[in-house]
């Protein structure tokens, strides 16, 4: 088991951390990786900014019923074409 992550793994861990699913060991590995990797450091910063923005603005999503209704309307309109 290596303490060094590839960028792909670091980005995945960063995403997991956004949803509080990353383990303590994964977070240590991510922090070590972002010390040395500028691209992943920027990815992590953008992820943190996105999370903060969504929480601060209380973004709401469509209900499942509204999504299904919209999907049906789109399919109906596309069938006309």
PDB file with one MODEL, atoms N, CA, C and O in Angstrom:
MODEL        1
ATOM      1  N   UNK A   1       0.850  -1.176   0.000  1.00  0.00           N
ATOM      2  CA  UNK A   1       0.000   0.000   0.000  1.00  0.00           C
ATOM      3  C   UNK A   1       0.896   1.239   0.000  1.00  0.00           C
ATOM      4  O   UNK A   1       1.719   1.436   0.894  1.00  0.00           O
ATOM      5  N   UNK A   2       0.713   2.051  -1.010  1.00  0.00           N
ATOM      6  CA  UNK A   2       1.541   3.236  -1.177  1.00  0.00           C
ATOM      7  C   UNK A   2       0.868   4.466  -0.577  1.00  0.00           C
ATOM      8  O   UNK A   2      -0.358   4.569  -0.548  1.00  0.00           O
ATOM      9  N   UNK A   3       1.680   5.381  -0.108  1.00  0.00           N
ATOM     10  CA  UNK A   3       1.139   6.623   0.436  1.00  0.00           C
ATOM     11  C   UNK A   3       0.932   7.653  -0.676  1.00  0.00           C
ATOM     12  O   UNK A   3       0.258   8.664  -0.481  1.00  0.00           O
ATOM     13  N   UNK A   4       1.518   7.384  -1.838  1.00  0.00           N
ATOM     14  CA  UNK A   4       1.396   8.313  -2.963  1.00  0.00           C
ATOM     15  C   UNK A   4       0.240   7.912  -3.868  1.00  0.00           C
ATOM     16  O   UNK A   4       0.074   6.739  -4.203  1.00  0.00           O
ATOM     17  N   UNK A   5      -0.549   8.895  -4.254  1.00  0.00           N
ATOM     18  CA  UNK A   5      -1.701   8.672  -5.121  1.00  0.00           C
ATOM     19  C   UNK A   5      -1.411   9.150  -6.525  1.00  0.00           C
ATOM     20  O   UNK A   5      -0.632  10.081  -6.729  1.00  0.00           O
ATOM     21  N   UNK A   6      -2.037   8.513  -7.485  1.00  0.00           N
ATOM     22  CA  UNK A   6      -2.050   9.044  -8.844  1.00  0.00           C
ATOM     23  C   UNK A   6      -3.090  10.161  -8.863  1.00  0.00           C
ATOM     24  O   UNK A   6      -3.966  10.219  -8.000  1.00  0.00           O
ATOM     25  N   UNK A   7      -2.986  11.041  -9.847  1.00  0.00           N
ATOM     26  CA  UNK A   7      -3.911  12.173  -9.915  1.00  0.00           C
ATOM     27  C   UNK A   7      -5.370  11.717  -9.982  1.00  0.00           C
ATOM     28  O   UNK A   7      -6.241  12.322  -9.357  1.00  0.00           O
ATOM     29  N   UNK A   8      -5.630  10.661 -10.731  1.00  0.00           N
ATOM     30  CA  UNK A   8      -6.999  10.153 -10.849  1.00  0.00           C
ATOM     31  C   UNK A   8      -7.542   9.716  -9.486  1.00  0.00           C
ATOM     32  O   UNK A   8      -8.692   9.997  -9.150  1.00  0.00           O
ATOM     33  N   UNK A   9      -6.711   9.034  -8.713  1.00  0.00           N
ATOM     34  CA  UNK A   9      -7.120   8.605  -7.376  1.00  0.00           C
ATOM     35  C   UNK A   9      -7.304   9.804  -6.448  1.00  0.00           C
ATOM     36  O   UNK A   9      -8.223   9.827  -5.629  1.00  0.00           O
ATOM     37  N   UNK A  10      -6.432  10.793  -6.578  1.00  0.00           N
ATOM     38  CA  UNK A  10      -6.531  11.995  -5.748  1.00  0.00           C
ATOM     39  C   UNK A  10      -7.833  12.732  -6.037  1.00  0.00           C
ATOM     40  O   UNK A  10      -8.500  13.198  -5.113  1.00  0.00           O
ATOM     41  N   UNK A  11      -8.196  12.840  -7.297  1.00  0.00           N
ATOM     42  CA  UNK A  11      -9.449  13.510  -7.654  1.00  0.00           C
ATOM     43  C   UNK A  11     -10.653  12.740  -7.123  1.00  0.00           C
ATOM     44  O   UNK A  11     -11.626  13.340  -6.666  1.00  0.00           O
ATOM     45  N   UNK A  12     -10.588  11.421  -7.183  1.00  0.00           N
ATOM     46  CA  UNK A  12     -11.680  10.598  -6.658  1.00  0.00           C
ATOM     47  C   UNK A  12     -11.805  10.798  -5.143  1.00  0.00           C
ATOM     48  O   UNK A  12     -12.912  10.928  -4.620  1.00  0.00           O
ATOM     49  N   UNK A  13     -10.681  10.821  -4.452  1.00  0.00           N
ATOM     50  CA  UNK A  13     -10.694  11.040  -3.003  1.00  0.00           C
ATOM     51  C   UNK A  13     -11.225  12.431  -2.687  1.00  0.00           C
ATOM     52  O   UNK A  13     -11.972  12.614  -1.726  1.00  0.00           O
ATOM     53  N   UNK A  14     -10.839  13.407  -3.495  1.00  0.00           N
ATOM     54  CA  UNK A  14     -11.337  14.768  -3.304  1.00  0.00           C
ATOM     55  C   UNK A  14     -12.860  14.796  -3.435  1.00  0.00           C
ATOM     56  O   UNK A  14     -13.540  15.453  -2.647  1.00  0.00           O
ATOM     57  N   UNK A  15     -13.389  14.088  -4.421  1.00  0.00           N
ATOM     58  CA  UNK A  15     -14.839  14.015  -4.600  1.00  0.00           C
ATOM     59  C   UNK A  15     -15.505  13.327  -3.407  1.00  0.00           C
ATOM     60  O   UNK A  15     -16.555  13.764  -2.935  1.00  0.00           O
ATOM     61  N   UNK A  16     -14.881  12.244  -2.922  1.00  0.00           N
ATOM     62  CA  UNK A  16     -15.420  11.549  -1.753  1.00  0.00           C
ATOM     63  C   UNK A  16     -15.418  12.468  -0.539  1.00  0.00           C
ATOM     64  O   UNK A  16     -16.360  12.458   0.254  1.00  0.00           O
ATOM     65  N   UNK A  17     -14.372  13.251  -0.394  1.00  0.00           N
ATOM     66  CA  UNK A  17     -14.277  14.170   0.738  1.00  0.00           C
ATOM     67  C   UNK A  17     -15.383  15.224   0.678  1.00  0.00           C
ATOM     68  O   UNK A  17     -15.892  15.656   1.713  1.00  0.00           O
ATOM     69  N   UNK A  18     -15.742  15.628  -0.514  1.00  0.00           N
ATOM     70  CA  UNK A  18     -16.802  16.617  -0.681  1.00  0.00           C
ATOM     71  C   UNK A  18     -18.099  16.127  -0.045  1.00  0.00           C
ATOM     72  O   UNK A  18     -18.884  16.931   0.458  1.00  0.00           O
ATOM     73  N   UNK A  19     -18.326  14.832  -0.062  1.00  0.00           N
ATOM     74  CA  UNK A  19     -19.549  14.251   0.494  1.00  0.00           C
ATOM     75  C   UNK A  19     -19.288  13.559   1.836  1.00  0.00           C
ATOM     76  O   UNK A  19     -20.110  12.768   2.301  1.00  0.00           O
ATOM     77  N   UNK A  20     -18.150  13.858   2.448  1.00  0.00           N
ATOM     78  CA  UNK A  20     -17.777  13.309   3.766  1.00  0.00           C
ATOM     79  C   UNK A  20     -17.706  11.784   3.757  1.00  0.00           C
ATOM     80  O   UNK A  20     -18.098  11.133   4.725  1.00  0.00           O
ATOM     81  N   UNK A  21     -17.200  11.213   2.648  1.00  0.00           N
ATOM     82  CA  UNK A  21     -17.087   9.764   2.525  1.00  0.00           C
ATOM     83  C   UNK A  21     -15.637   9.275   2.522  1.00  0.00           C
ATOM     84  O   UNK A  21     -15.398   8.068   2.484  1.00  0.00           O
ATOM     85  N   UNK A  22     -14.678  10.183   2.561  1.00  0.00           N
ATOM     86  CA  UNK A  22     -13.264   9.799   2.527  1.00  0.00           C
ATOM     87  C   UNK A  22     -12.800   9.392   3.923  1.00  0.00           C
ATOM     88  O   UNK A  22     -13.157  10.016   4.922  1.00  0.00           O
ATOM     89  N   UNK A  23     -12.003   8.337   3.967  1.00  0.00           N
ATOM     90  CA  UNK A  23     -11.462   7.878   5.255  1.00  0.00           C
ATOM     91  C   UNK A  23     -10.305   8.787   5.677  1.00  0.00           C
ATOM     92  O   UNK A  23      -9.817   9.602   4.894  1.00  0.00           O
ATOM     93  N   UNK A  24      -9.887   8.630   6.911  1.00  0.00           N
ATOM     94  CA  UNK A  24      -8.788   9.421   7.448  1.00  0.00           C
ATOM     95  C   UNK A  24      -7.504   9.177   6.650  1.00  0.00           C
ATOM     96  O   UNK A  24      -6.787  10.123   6.325  1.00  0.00           O
ATOM     97  N   UNK A  25      -7.216   7.917   6.337  1.00  0.00           N
ATOM     98  CA  UNK A  25      -6.022   7.568   5.567  1.00  0.00           C
ATOM     99  C   UNK A  25      -6.091   8.173   4.159  1.00  0.00           C
ATOM    100  O   UNK A  25      -5.091   8.681   3.651  1.00  0.00           O
ATOM    101  N   UNK A  26      -7.257   8.117   3.541  1.00  0.00           N
ATOM    102  CA  UNK A  26      -7.413   8.714   2.210  1.00  0.00           C
ATOM    103  C   UNK A  26      -7.149  10.219   2.255  1.00  0.00           C
ATOM    104  O   UNK A  26      -6.545  10.775   1.337  1.00  0.00           O
ATOM    105  N   UNK A  27      -7.598  10.868   3.316  1.00  0.00           N
ATOM    106  CA  UNK A  27      -7.382  12.307   3.446  1.00  0.00           C
ATOM    107  C   UNK A  27      -5.903  12.629   3.634  1.00  0.00           C
ATOM    108  O   UNK A  27      -5.412  13.620   3.092  1.00  0.00           O
ATOM    109  N   UNK A  28      -5.196  11.812   4.387  1.00  0.00           N
ATOM    110  CA  UNK A  28      -3.755  12.021   4.559  1.00  0.00           C
ATOM    111  C   UNK A  28      -3.055  11.895   3.206  1.00  0.00           C
ATOM    112  O   UNK A  28      -2.230  12.735   2.846  1.00  0.00           O
ATOM    113  N   UNK A  29      -3.388  10.840   2.460  1.00  0.00           N
ATOM    114  CA  UNK A  29      -2.788  10.638   1.142  1.00  0.00           C
ATOM    115  C   UNK A  29      -3.111  11.796   0.202  1.00  0.00           C
ATOM    116  O   UNK A  29      -2.247  12.252  -0.547  1.00  0.00           O
ATOM    117  N   UNK A  30      -4.351  12.268   0.243  1.00  0.00           N
ATOM    118  CA  UNK A  30      -4.748  13.396  -0.613  1.00  0.00           C
ATOM    119  C   UNK A  30      -3.953  14.643  -0.257  1.00  0.00           C
ATOM    120  O   UNK A  30      -3.460  15.343  -1.141  1.00  0.00           O
ATOM    121  N   UNK A  31      -3.830  14.920   1.032  1.00  0.00           N
ATOM    122  CA  UNK A  31      -3.092  16.109   1.457  1.00  0.00           C
ATOM    123  C   UNK A  31      -1.625  16.045   1.043  1.00  0.00           C
ATOM    124  O   UNK A  31      -1.053  17.059   0.642  1.00  0.00           O
ATOM    125  N   UNK A  32      -1.023  14.891   1.133  1.00  0.00           N
ATOM    126  CA  UNK A  32       0.365  14.731   0.676  1.00  0.00           C
ATOM    127  C   UNK A  32       0.437  14.968  -0.827  1.00  0.00           C
ATOM    128  O   UNK A  32       1.340  15.651  -1.309  1.00  0.00           O
ATOM    129  N   UNK A  33      -0.508  14.407  -1.561  1.00  0.00           N
ATOM    130  CA  UNK A  33      -0.507  14.551  -3.022  1.00  0.00           C
ATOM    131  C   UNK A  33      -0.660  16.010  -3.450  1.00  0.00           C
ATOM    132  O   UNK A  33       0.060  16.472  -4.335  1.00  0.00           O
ATOM    133  N   UNK A  34      -1.583  16.733  -2.834  1.00  0.00           N
ATOM    134  CA  UNK A  34      -1.824  18.113  -3.276  1.00  0.00           C
ATOM    135  C   UNK A  34      -0.678  19.048  -2.899  1.00  0.00           C
ATOM    136  O   UNK A  34      -0.555  20.130  -3.472  1.00  0.00           O
ATOM    137  N   UNK A  35       0.153  18.652  -1.954  1.00  0.00           N
ATOM    138  CA  UNK A  35       1.349  19.448  -1.655  1.00  0.00           C
ATOM    139  C   UNK A  35       2.255  19.502  -2.883  1.00  0.00           C
ATOM    140  O   UNK A  35       2.857  20.535  -3.177  1.00  0.00           O
ATOM    141  N   UNK A  36       2.345  18.384  -3.593  1.00  0.00           N
ATOM    142  CA  UNK A  36       3.264  18.275  -4.724  1.00  0.00           C
ATOM    143  C   UNK A  36       2.612  18.487  -6.092  1.00  0.00           C
ATOM    144  O   UNK A  36       3.318  18.744  -7.067  1.00  0.00           O
ATOM    145  N   UNK A  37       1.306  18.387  -6.186  1.00  0.00           N
ATOM    146  CA  UNK A  37       0.632  18.423  -7.491  1.00  0.00           C
ATOM    147  C   UNK A  37      -0.251  19.667  -7.612  1.00  0.00           C
ATOM    148  O   UNK A  37      -1.284  19.777  -6.952  1.00  0.00           O
ATOM    149  N   UNK A  38       0.166  20.577  -8.447  1.00  0.00           N
ATOM    150  CA  UNK A  38      -0.565  21.835  -8.614  1.00  0.00           C
ATOM    151  C   UNK A  38      -1.954  21.601  -9.220  1.00  0.00           C
ATOM    152  O   UNK A  38      -2.929  22.215  -8.788  1.00  0.00           O
ATOM    153  N   UNK A  39      -2.043  20.725 -10.208  1.00  0.00           N
ATOM    154  CA  UNK A  39      -3.327  20.469 -10.881  1.00  0.00           C
ATOM    155  C   UNK A  39      -4.358  19.938  -9.894  1.00  0.00           C
ATOM    156  O   UNK A  39      -5.507  20.380  -9.900  1.00  0.00           O
ATOM    157  N   UNK A  40      -3.964  19.007  -9.060  1.00  0.00           N
ATOM    158  CA  UNK A  40      -4.898  18.439  -8.084  1.00  0.00           C
ATOM    159  C   UNK A  40      -5.210  19.437  -6.969  1.00  0.00           C
ATOM    160  O   UNK A  40      -6.314  19.435  -6.425  1.00  0.00           O
ATOM    161  N   UNK A  41      -4.249  20.282  -6.632  1.00  0.00           N
ATOM    162  CA  UNK A  41      -4.487  21.322  -5.633  1.00  0.00           C
ATOM    163  C   UNK A  41      -5.569  22.273  -6.145  1.00  0.00           C
ATOM    164  O   UNK A  41      -6.462  22.664  -5.394  1.00  0.00           O
ATOM    165  N   UNK A  42      -5.485  22.643  -7.428  1.00  0.00           N
ATOM    166  CA  UNK A  42      -6.495  23.518  -8.031  1.00  0.00           C
ATOM    167  C   UNK A  42      -7.845  22.814  -8.129  1.00  0.00           C
ATOM    168  O   UNK A  42      -8.885  23.427  -7.885  1.00  0.00           O
ATOM    169  N   UNK A  43      -7.833  21.519  -8.487  1.00  0.00           N
ATOM    170  CA  UNK A  43      -9.073  20.736  -8.553  1.00  0.00           C
ATOM    171  C   UNK A  43      -9.737  20.703  -7.175  1.00  0.00           C
ATOM    172  O   UNK A  43     -10.948  20.884  -7.052  1.00  0.00           O
ATOM    173  N   UNK A  44      -8.936  20.471  -6.158  1.00  0.00           N
ATOM    174  CA  UNK A  44      -9.445  20.404  -4.797  1.00  0.00           C
ATOM    175  C   UNK A  44     -10.018  21.757  -4.360  1.00  0.00           C
ATOM    176  O   UNK A  44     -11.056  21.811  -3.701  1.00  0.00           O
ATOM    177  N   UNK A  45      -9.347  22.831  -4.724  1.00  0.00           N
ATOM    178  CA  UNK A  45      -9.829  24.173  -4.375  1.00  0.00           C
ATOM    179  C   UNK A  45     -11.153  24.472  -5.072  1.00  0.00           C
ATOM    180  O   UNK A  45     -12.060  25.042  -4.465  1.00  0.00           O
ATOM    181  N   UNK A  46     -11.268  24.086  -6.353  1.00  0.00           N
ATOM    182  CA  UNK A  46     -12.528  24.295  -7.081  1.00  0.00           C
ATOM    183  C   UNK A  46     -13.649  23.466  -6.463  1.00  0.00           C
ATOM    184  O   UNK A  46     -14.784  23.932  -6.362  1.00  0.00           O
ATOM    185  N   UNK A  47     -13.340  22.256  -6.055  1.00  0.00           N
ATOM    186  CA  UNK A  47     -14.336  21.393  -5.414  1.00  0.00           C
ATOM    187  C   UNK A  47     -14.823  22.013  -4.107  1.00  0.00           C
ATOM    188  O   UNK A  47     -16.021  22.023  -3.825  1.00  0.00           O
ATOM    189  N   UNK A  48     -13.897  22.525  -3.322  1.00  0.00           N
ATOM    190  CA  UNK A  48     -14.256  23.152  -2.045  1.00  0.00           C
ATOM    191  C   UNK A  48     -15.109  24.395  -2.283  1.00  0.00           C
ATOM    192  O   UNK A  48     -16.067  24.647  -1.552  1.00  0.00           O
ATOM    193  N   UNK A  49     -14.760  25.164  -3.301  1.00  0.00           N
ATOM    194  CA  UNK A  49     -15.520  26.373  -3.618  1.00  0.00           C
ATOM    195  C   UNK A  49     -16.938  26.006  -4.063  1.00  0.00           C
ATOM    196  O   UNK A  49     -17.901  26.667  -3.674  1.00  0.00           O
ATOM    197  N   UNK A  50     -17.064  24.970  -4.865  1.00  0.00           N
ATOM    198  CA  UNK A  50     -18.376  24.519  -5.330  1.00  0.00           C
ATOM    199  C   UNK A  50     -19.233  24.061  -4.158  1.00  0.00           C
ATOM    200  O   UNK A  50     -20.407  24.421  -4.068  1.00  0.00           O
ATOM    201  N   UNK A  51     -18.656  23.274  -3.266  1.00  0.00           N
ATOM    202  CA  UNK A  51     -19.393  22.794  -2.089  1.00  0.00           C
ATOM    203  C   UNK A  51     -19.867  23.961  -1.234  1.00  0.00           C
ATOM    204  O   UNK A  51     -21.017  23.989  -0.794  1.00  0.00           O
ATOM    205  N   UNK A  52     -18.989  24.914  -1.004  1.00  0.00           N
ATOM    206  CA  UNK A  52     -19.327  26.086  -0.198  1.00  0.00           C
ATOM    207  C   UNK A  52     -20.447  26.888  -0.858  1.00  0.00           C
ATOM    208  O   UNK A  52     -21.372  27.336  -0.181  1.00  0.00           O
ATOM    209  N   UNK A  53     -20.366  27.069  -2.172  1.00  0.00           N
ATOM    210  CA  UNK A  53     -21.374  27.814  -2.912  1.00  0.00           C
ATOM    211  C   UNK A  53     -22.745  27.145  -2.810  1.00  0.00           C
ATOM    212  O   UNK A  53     -23.753  27.811  -2.578  1.00  0.00           O
ATOM    213  N   UNK A  54     -22.771  25.839  -2.983  1.00  0.00           N
ATOM    214  CA  UNK A  54     -24.034  25.107  -2.951  1.00  0.00           C
ATOM    215  C   UNK A  54     -24.662  25.180  -1.557  1.00  0.00           C
ATOM    216  O   UNK A  54     -25.869  25.384  -1.431  1.00  0.00           O
ATOM    217  N   UNK A  55     -23.854  25.015  -0.521  1.00  0.00           N
ATOM    218  CA  UNK A  55     -24.380  25.084   0.845  1.00  0.00           C
ATOM    219  C   UNK A  55     -24.864  26.485   1.186  1.00  0.00           C
ATOM    220  O   UNK A  55     -25.916  26.656   1.803  1.00  0.00           O
ATOM    221  N   UNK A  56     -24.090  27.486   0.780  1.00  0.00           N
ATOM    222  CA  UNK A  56     -24.422  28.868   1.111  1.00  0.00           C
ATOM    223  C   UNK A  56     -25.707  29.306   0.422  1.00  0.00           C
ATOM    224  O   UNK A  56     -26.518  30.010   1.024  1.00  0.00           O
ATOM    225  N   UNK A  57     -25.903  28.911  -0.804  1.00  0.00           N
ATOM    226  CA  UNK A  57     -27.061  29.350  -1.573  1.00  0.00           C
ATOM    227  C   UNK A  57     -28.236  28.393  -1.508  1.00  0.00           C
ATOM    228  O   UNK A  57     -29.264  28.629  -2.143  1.00  0.00           O
ATOM    229  N   UNK A  58     -28.101  27.336  -0.763  1.00  0.00           N
ATOM    230  CA  UNK A  58     -29.180  26.368  -0.578  1.00  0.00           C
ATOM    231  C   UNK A  58     -29.828  25.983  -1.913  1.00  0.00           C
ATOM    232  O   UNK A  58     -31.034  26.131  -2.106  1.00  0.00           O
ATOM    233  N   UNK A  59     -28.996  25.492  -2.814  1.00  0.00           N
ATOM    234  CA  UNK A  59     -29.448  25.076  -4.137  1.00  0.00           C
ATOM    235  C   UNK A  59     -30.459  23.951  -3.991  1.00  0.00           C
ATOM    236  O   UNK A  59     -30.242  23.001  -3.239  1.00  0.00           O
ATOM    237  N   UNK A  60     -31.549  24.063  -4.707  1.00  0.00           N
ATOM    238  CA  UNK A  60     -32.587  23.042  -4.658  1.00  0.00           C
ATOM    239  C   UNK A  60     -32.668  22.355  -6.013  1.00  0.00           C
ATOM    240  O   UNK A  60     -32.440  22.971  -7.054  1.00  0.00           O
ATOM    241  N   UNK A  61     -32.991  21.089  -5.982  1.00  0.00           N
ATOM    242  CA  UNK A  61     -33.124  20.318  -7.213  1.00  0.00           C
ATOM    243  C   UNK A  61     -34.596  20.040  -7.486  1.00  0.00           C
ATOM    244  O   UNK A  61     -35.457  20.209  -6.622  1.00  0.00           O
ATOM    245  N   UNK A  62     -34.853  19.609  -8.711  1.00  0.00           N
ATOM    246  CA  UNK A  62     -36.223  19.257  -9.089  1.00  0.00           C
ATOM    247  C   UNK A  62     -36.639  17.975  -8.384  1.00  0.00           C
ATOM    248  O   UNK A  62     -35.808  17.114  -8.094  1.00  0.00           O
ATOM    249  N   UNK A  63     -37.900  17.861  -8.118  1.00  0.00           N
ATOM    250  CA  UNK A  63     -38.398  16.615  -7.537  1.00  0.00           C
ATOM    251  C   UNK A  63     -38.391  15.538  -8.620  1.00  0.00           C
ATOM    252  O   UNK A  63     -38.358  15.846  -9.811  1.00  0.00           O
ATOM    253  N   UNK A  64     -38.420  14.307  -8.209  1.00  0.00           N
ATOM    254  CA  UNK A  64     -38.439  13.190  -9.160  1.00  0.00           C
ATOM    255  C   UNK A  64     -39.657  13.268 -10.065  1.00  0.00           C
ATOM    256  O   UNK A  64     -39.580  12.957 -11.253  1.00  0.00           O
ATOM    257  N   UNK A  65     -40.766  13.680  -9.502  1.00  0.00           N
ATOM    258  CA  UNK A  65     -42.003  13.799 -10.274  1.00  0.00           C
ATOM    259  C   UNK A  65     -41.857  14.881 -11.349  1.00  0.00           C
ATOM    260  O   UNK A  65     -42.267  14.668 -12.490  1.00  0.00           O
ATOM    261  N   UNK A  66     -41.284  16.030 -11.007  1.00  0.00           N
ATOM    262  CA  UNK A  66     -41.075  17.099 -11.983  1.00  0.00           C
ATOM    263  C   UNK A  66     -40.102  16.674 -13.079  1.00  0.00           C
ATOM    264  O   UNK A  66     -40.294  17.005 -14.249  1.00  0.00           O
ATOM    265  N   UNK A  67     -39.047  15.931 -12.692  1.00  0.00           N
ATOM    266  CA  UNK A  67     -38.077  15.438 -13.679  1.00  0.00           C
ATOM    267  C   UNK A  67     -38.759  14.506 -14.674  1.00  0.00           C
ATOM    268  O   UNK A  67     -38.555  14.614 -15.883  1.00  0.00           O
ATOM    269  N   UNK A  68     -39.560  13.600 -14.157  1.00  0.00           N
ATOM    270  CA  UNK A  68     -40.259  12.645 -15.026  1.00  0.00           C
ATOM    271  C   UNK A  68     -41.225  13.370 -15.951  1.00  0.00           C
ATOM    272  O   UNK A  68     -41.328  13.027 -17.129  1.00  0.00           O
ATOM    273  N   UNK A  69     -41.924  14.356 -15.438  1.00  0.00           N
ATOM    274  CA  UNK A  69     -42.853  15.140 -16.250  1.00  0.00           C
ATOM    275  C   UNK A  69     -42.114  15.867 -17.373  1.00  0.00           C
ATOM    276  O   UNK A  69     -42.565  15.873 -18.519  1.00  0.00           O
ATOM    277  N   UNK A  70     -40.989  16.472 -17.042  1.00  0.00           N
ATOM    278  CA  UNK A  70     -40.184  17.175 -18.036  1.00  0.00           C
ATOM    279  C   UNK A  70     -39.660  16.206 -19.085  1.00  0.00           C
ATOM    280  O   UNK A  70     -39.664  16.513 -20.277  1.00  0.00           O
ATOM    281  N   UNK A  71     -39.212  15.047 -18.648  1.00  0.00           N
ATOM    282  CA  UNK A  71     -38.711  14.025 -19.566  1.00  0.00           C
ATOM    283  C   UNK A  71     -39.805  13.611 -20.556  1.00  0.00           C
ATOM    284  O   UNK A  71     -39.554  13.495 -21.755  1.00  0.00           O
ATOM    285  N   UNK A  72     -41.002  13.394 -20.051  1.00  0.00           N
ATOM    286  CA  UNK A  72     -42.109  12.992 -20.921  1.00  0.00           C
ATOM    287  C   UNK A  72     -42.453  14.095 -21.924  1.00  0.00           C
ATOM    288  O   UNK A  72     -42.720  13.813 -23.092  1.00  0.00           O
ATOM    289  N   UNK A  73     -42.446  15.336 -21.472  1.00  0.00           N
ATOM    290  CA  UNK A  73     -42.735  16.455 -22.376  1.00  0.00           C
ATOM    291  C   UNK A  73     -41.666  16.568 -23.462  1.00  0.00           C
ATOM    292  O   UNK A  73     -41.987  16.812 -24.625  1.00  0.00           O
ATOM    293  N   UNK A  74     -40.407  16.391 -23.090  1.00  0.00           N
ATOM    294  CA  UNK A  74     -39.323  16.446 -24.076  1.00  0.00           C
ATOM    295  C   UNK A  74     -39.446  15.317 -25.094  1.00  0.00           C
ATOM    296  O   UNK A  74     -39.298  15.535 -26.297  1.00  0.00           O
ATOM    297  N   UNK A  75     -39.716  14.113 -24.603  1.00  0.00           N
ATOM    298  CA  UNK A  75     -39.876  12.975 -25.506  1.00  0.00           C
ATOM    299  C   UNK A  75     -41.049  13.209 -26.460  1.00  0.00           C
ATOM    300  O   UNK A  75     -40.960  12.875 -27.641  1.00  0.00           O
ATOM    301  N   UNK A  76     -42.135  13.775 -25.960  1.00  0.00           N
ATOM    302  CA  UNK A  76     -43.299  14.054 -26.780  1.00  0.00           C
ATOM    303  C   UNK A  76     -42.961  15.087 -27.868  1.00  0.00           C
ATOM    304  O   UNK A  76     -43.351  14.932 -29.025  1.00  0.00           O
ATOM    305  N   UNK A  77     -42.240  16.125 -27.482  1.00  0.00           N
ATOM    306  CA  UNK A  77     -41.840  17.158 -28.449  1.00  0.00           C
ATOM    307  C   UNK A  77     -40.856  16.630 -29.476  1.00  0.00           C
ATOM    308  O   UNK A  77     -40.911  17.004 -30.648  1.00  0.00           O
ATOM    309  N   UNK A  78     -39.956  15.760 -29.036  1.00  0.00           N
ATOM    310  CA  UNK A  78     -38.976  15.177 -29.965  1.00  0.00           C
ATOM    311  C   UNK A  78     -39.657  14.233 -30.947  1.00  0.00           C
ATOM    312  O   UNK A  78     -39.232  14.121 -32.097  1.00  0.00           O
ATOM    313  N   UNK A  79     -40.701  13.558 -30.505  1.00  0.00           N
ATOM    314  CA  UNK A  79     -41.439  12.645 -31.386  1.00  0.00           C
ATOM    315  C   UNK A  79     -42.145  13.401 -32.499  1.00  0.00           C
ATOM    316  O   UNK A  79     -42.337  12.873 -33.594  1.00  0.00           O
ATOM    317  N   UNK A  80     -42.531  14.642 -32.214  1.00  0.00           N
ATOM    318  CA  UNK A  80     -43.189  15.463 -33.234  1.00  0.00           C
ATOM    319  C   UNK A  80     -42.232  15.816 -34.365  1.00  0.00           C
ATOM    320  O   UNK A  80     -42.660  16.000 -35.504  1.00  0.00           O
ATOM    321  N   UNK A  81     -40.976  15.908 -34.067  1.00  0.00           N
ATOM    322  CA  UNK A  81     -39.980  16.299 -35.056  1.00  0.00           C
ATOM    323  C   UNK A  81     -39.707  15.124 -35.915  1.00  0.00           C
ATOM    324  O   UNK A  81     -38.892  15.206 -36.833  1.00  0.00           O
TER     325      UNK A  81
ENDMDL
END
